[in-house]
Amino acid sequence: MTDGEEPQGGAPVFRWDDVSDDFAGVLWHYHLELPVEGSDRHNLPLALEGETLAFEPHAGGRAAVEEMIRRGSLRFRKTLESELSGFDEDVRVLAMFLFTVVRAIEVREEVPSGTDLNRVRATKILGCRGDVVRVPLVVLVEEGRLVVDPERDDVDWIASRWASFPRWFQDGMRKKHARLSRLSTGRR
């Protein structure tokens, strides 16, 4: 992972502000950037009243999350020293109340990682209509550093599990990846 400037193509950058220089172990990087438009700016905070979001304490609390929503962009980027249990559920809950696909990224990194691709596991989390799908991402080495690009889906992995995915996911992947456009629609 990188802790510097934004790389080409909009791949997320995770800064290690809260991690000491001599840290060795596993870091978890989280990224959620959700545009909130129109009446959803007012309605989403109301819909979330009975819900608990696991990332809230790391984003400044419920009031900070609601303020981001009202301003039109819910943005959460955080590096933690332990896994954020419930992050998938957060994506599912947000997707229940919005008419859009909610996208997030979770990266597990063994530090120091250098350029060893086996030490980083990146996953895109997609939510729609209350469903959640986790898709592994291909991690690349560029200019001597590991880069996670949220558009580099592991197409082989998706193809091998194609029938198990919901229709909305299949439709989106067919449009995005020519190879998947030839696969038949699942039953969901």
FENDA-V405929 format. One line per field, one symbol per residue. psi: psi as a letter, one per 20 degrees, with the letter a starting at -180 (. if undefined). burial: # if it has 24 or more other C-alpha atoms within 12 Angstrom, else .. A space follows every 50 residues. Layout:
BEGIN
psi: ???
burial: ???
END
This chain:
BEGIN
psi: rqjbrprqjjqqppqkhjpqhjppbpqppqppoopprcihhghghghihj qpphighijjrgghghggghijoopopqpqjqqnpjhghggggghhiqlr ppprpppppppqhckohijpopppppppkiqppppqqppqopljqppooi imqnhggghijghiqqghgggghghhohhihiqrpai.
burial: ##........####.#..........##########...##..##..#.. ..####..#..#..##.###...########..#..############.. ###########.#...#..#########.###########.....##### #####..##..#..##.###..#......#........
END
